[in-house]
């Protein structure tokens, strides 16, 4: 997919960066953003995964099509390829951790995969202000990562990798706690597996029976869970993921609408246009024109 309006960076403002598969970088939010007026324009990283830990302050954050205003202590997960932008209030305090995607590839084969993979794939906001213990146990790991990256000593890359995985497991716990009020552990795992399956297969336009069969559960159970937690059916979740990808490609690629329709698994570009208008009230052409003007 060719790039359109959105810049692709290693680190923000750097058009090139070391292709080191063990690349790990941490810096203050202030050091990266204060000289830019505390504003980071929309961009994405092709091969970098980022974690922002806000210690204090005020931030307006865009992750793909979601925009949130965050006050106080938060963790922000930015997967590789996610379009994101930030507007920080002056003196906002926190850290930005940038990790080469290959550094985390082994996590997909490890025992921790079920804990780490959802965070690697999904843009996420995690409120760390709900429980003071969460931030107090998380921050020392962040500071240890900073120490490891600042001193040249044996095993530095390996230690950094282990600390990042520990950080991700802790963040997974906080997400799990926030969701557990809506479902028990079994249902939580089922929803995580569903989300992963949708991510892998949304371009194939699977039906709800296909997902329920793969997850060894009934359509009724699956729809009941998704409606209770996400207020959407399985079909709606699939459509929303497809819709998000359509918006990304209309804004950030130069392909024709017909080419995008075929890339997204639509046999008929006319059906793609009707699908898109039903979810956005605009045709793909209108949506692309509006975003180019903005």
N, C-alpha and C positions, 0 to 999 in steps of 0.2 A: 504494500500500500504506500503510495507516494505521499510525502508530507505536504500539508497545506499551510495554514496560518500559524500553527502552533509550533514553537521551537522545541527541538530535541536537544537536551543537554546531558552532560555527565553530571557535574555539579552546576547549580544555577549560574548562568553567566559564562560558563566555560564550555566552549564548543567542542573541545577535545579533553580527554582525560586518559589516564593510564588504563590500559586494558588488562590490568592485573586481576586475575580471577579471585585473589584474596584481598582485594581493595576494601578497606574499612576506614571511614573518616567520621570524625565527630567535631562539632564546632558549636559555639554559642549562637543562638538566634540573632543576637545583637551584631555579632561580627559579620554575618552574611547580609543582614537586612538594613541596618541603620544607615549605611551610606547610600542605600537605595530608597530612602524615605520610609523605611519600615514596610515596604511593599514589594512583594515578589509576584511578578506577572505570571499568567497562565503558561505552563510549560509541562513537559513530561520527560521521564528518563527511560531510555530503551532497555537498559541493563542494570539499573540501580533500584534497590528497595530502600525505602526510608522510614524512619521512626522519629517523630517529633515528640519530645517530652516538655510540656509547658509547666513551669514551676509557679509562675505568677504572671499576671497581666491580662491582656484582652486581645483576642485575635478573631478575625473573620476569615474562615477557611473554606475553599472550594475543593471538593474531591469529585471529579467527573461532573455529574449534574446535581450534586448535593452541596448546599452552602449552609454553614453553621457559624454562629457567633459563640465563641468559647471564652469563658471567664474563669480564671484560677487555674487549677491543676488538671491537665488533660494529657492523654497520649493520643497521637494521631498516626494511623498506619497508612502509608502511601505505597501501594504495590508498583512494580515496574510497569510502565505503560499508562498509568493513571494520570489524567490531566489534573493539575492542581495549581492553586494560587493562594497567596496569603497576604493579609493586610494586618499588621501588628500595631497595637498601640505602642508609642514610645516607651522604652524601658521594660518591655516584656522580657521576662527571664525564662530561659529554657535551653535545651540542647537539640541539635539536629544530627541524627545518626544516619549515615549513608553506607549501604552495604552492597557490594557486587553480588548480583543474583547467583553466579556460580558458587559463591561461598556458602550458600544455603541449599544447594542442590542435593547434597547428601541427606538433608533433613527429610526428603521425600522417601528415602528407603529406611530411615531409622525408626525406632520404637516411638519416638516423639512425633512422627509424621502427622498423626491425627490431631495433635495439639497445635502444631506449627502451621501446617498447610493452609487452614482457613484464613489465617492472618496474612499469609504471603499472597493470597489471591484476592482479598476483599478490602476496599477502602473502608476504614473503620475509625470511629471516634470513641474513646474510652474515658469516661469521667473518673478521674482519680481523686476527686474531692469528696466523694460520698463516704469514704472510709480513710481516715488519716493513716492507718497502718499500711494501706496499699502504697501510697506514695513513699512513706518512710522506708519500706523494704525495697522498693524499686530504685530509688535515687542512688543508693550506694553502688548498685551494679552499673548504672550509667557512669558514675564517676570512676569506677574501676576500668571500664572500657576506655575512658578518656586517658587514664594513666598508661594503660597498655599500648595505646597508639602513639603516645608521646615519647616513649623510651625504647631505644633499640636494644633488645635483649633476646636471648634464645627462646623459641616457642611463642613469640609474640602473636603471630598470625593464628596459631592454634588456640591460644588462650582467648584471643578476641572472638574467634568463632564460637567457642564454648560459652563465653559470656553473653554473646548475642542470642544464642539459643535459650539460655537461661532467662534472659529478658523476655523473649517471645513466649516461653511457657508461662511466666508470671502474668503477662498480658492476657494470655488465653484464659487463665484462671479468673481474672477480673471480668472478662466478657462472659464467662460461664456463670459467674455469680449473678450478673445482671439479668441474664436470660433465665436462670433457673427458677425464678419466681413464676414463670409462665409454663414451664414444662419440667418433667423429671429428667434424670440423666439419660435414660433410654431415648426419650423423645428428643432431647437435645442432640444426641448423637445422630438420630435419624434425620433431623433437619440439617445438620452439618453435612451428612452424606448426600442428601438431596441437593443442597446448594453446590456441592462439588460436582455432582453429576450434571446439573444444569450448566455449570461453567464449561464442562467438557463437551456437552452435546447439544447446546442450544441451536447451533447452526444446522443440526440434523432435523430440527422441528419434531422432536419426540413428543408423543402424546402422554397424557397422565398414566394410562395403563402401562406404558413402557417403563416409566420411572418407578411405578409401584412394584412391577415385576422385578426390576433390578435390585430394589431395596427390600424385597421379600416381605411386603406388607400390602394392605388393601388400599384401593383408591380412596375409599371413604376415610380411612384412618389418616392417610397422607393429607387429604384436603382439610380434614378437621384440624390437624396440627398447624398447617400453614395459615389457615384462617384465624386460629386462636393467637398465633404469635405474630404473623405478618399482616393479618387482615386481608389476605389474598389467597386465591386458589393456586394450585400447582400450575395450571395453565396460565394464569395471570403472571406468576413469577417468571415463567419461561418467556412470555411475551414482553415483560418489562426488561429482561436481560437482552433480548433481541432488539428491542426498541433503543436501549442505551447504546448498543453497538452501532445501530443505524445512525443515531445522532452523532456519534464519534466520527464515523466515516464521512458523513455529509459535511461536517465542519472541517475535519482535519485531513481530508484527502482530495485529490483532484479527479478522481474517477467519476464517470458519468453516473447518473441515478440508475440507469439500467444495469451497469456493471456492478454497482453496489448491491442492487437487488439480487443478482445472480450469486454474488459472493456470500450473501446472507442466506442462501438456500431457497430463495423464492424462484419458482419456475416462471411466473408471470410478473413482469415489472408493474403491471396495472394492479395486481393484487397487493404488491408491496406498497404502492402508493395509498391504496385504501386502508391497509393495515396501519400505516404510519399516520394517516389523517385521523383515524379512529382514536389513536392514543394521544395525539398532539393538537388536533383541530386544524393542522396545517398540512399541506402536501409536502413531500420531500423537497421540491423545488422552492416553495415558499420559505420553508425552514432554513434551507441553505442560504438563500438570499438575505434573510433577516440577520443571520449570524455573520455573514460577510459585511453587512452594513454596520453591525455593532463593533 
